[in-house]
Amino acid sequence: MLLNVSILNLSKVVFEGQAGRIIVTGEEGVFEILPFHKRILSRLITGSVIVDEQSFPIRRGIIKADQNTVTIILEER
């Protein structure tokens, strides 16, 4: 099972596809989203969004994960 991932900024789709894992930096620290992750909505702080082996540097953003669908809206660095 894979995650359906959409990463957007204010003007375009940065990434859209499937992934086995996502690593992000939230206000409480770094955390990982895997398939079947519990529903979550979190603010993101400066760092990187890592989707499998791809890295996207961000200034801040928000992540929502629900039923193996992950949406990230970010402001790029």
N, C-alpha and C positions, 0 to 999 in steps of 0.2 A: 504494500500500500504506500502511495506517495502523497505528498501535500500538493494541492493546487495553489500556486503562489502568484500574486500580482503585486508588483512594486511600482508605485506611481509617485511622481512629483507634481508640482502644480501645472506643468505644461505638457507632460508626456508620460507614456508607459516606459518605465526603465527596464523592467523584466516581467515576463509572463511565461509561466511554464510549470513543470512539476519538479519537486525536489524531495530528497529523503530527510533533510534536516535544515533548520534555520537557526542561526545564532545571532542574538541582538543584545544591545546594551540598554537596559531599562534603568529607571530611576533608582531601583534597589540593587542593581548589579547586572551582570551578564547572565542570560538564560537561553535555553535551547528549546525549540519547538520541534517535536517529532510527530509522526502520524499518531492519531488518536489522543492528541494532547487535549487536556481540559480547556474549555472555553476561556479565553483571556482577552482583555483589552488593556493596553499599557502604553504609556508615553515612552518615547525613546530619547536618549541623550546622545551627545557627540560620541562618535565611534564608528563602527562599521556594522553593516548587515551582511552576514555571510550566508549564502545560499549554496549548499553543498560546497563546492570549491571556489565559487565566485564571491568577490568582496565588493561591496558598495559603500563608500565612505559617506557618512551623513552628519549633518549638524544637529538635527532633531527630527522627530517624527512620531508616528503612532502606529501600533500594530494591533490587529484584530485577528484572532484565530478561533475558528468554530467549525466543527465537523470536517476536518482535514482541508479546510479552505483558509488561506492566510492572505490578508490584505495589509500592505504596509504603505502608508503615505508619508513621504519624507521630504525634507529640505536638504539638498546636497551641499557638501562642503565646497 
